[in-house]
């Protein structure tokens, strides 16, 4: 089955598909310098690039229970939306300061937070002090 964005848009009739796909494709391109740095670090350290929360916070019992979030490298925390039609997402922030990738608010972990999750914004948080899009 052809699952290209333009085919999905045509099949579903949802005119938002291609613009949202374009937005995420541009985001990925902007993250390439970060992904390269993190891939080099992970290869040298023998660590995975996509990592469960418990890897970076082994002493945090809550991190051992989170199965539907992951760290992308050392600085990004990703919480995919798994429920169709969901407009928000409850996620766990490990110890430290975190800010939404698309925002300026600050959150101190460890804590559970409820965040908006519109179709065009995957809940992603950035560890304080990190600049994942910079080279």
Buried (B, 14 or more C-beta within 10 A) or exposed (E): EEEEBEEBBEEEEEEEBBEBBEEEEEBEEEBEBBBEBBEEEBEEEEBEBEBBBBEBBEEBEBBEEBEEBBBBBBBBBBBEBEEEEEEEBEBBBBBBBBBBBBEEEEBEBBEEBEBEBEEEBBBBBBBBEBEBBEE
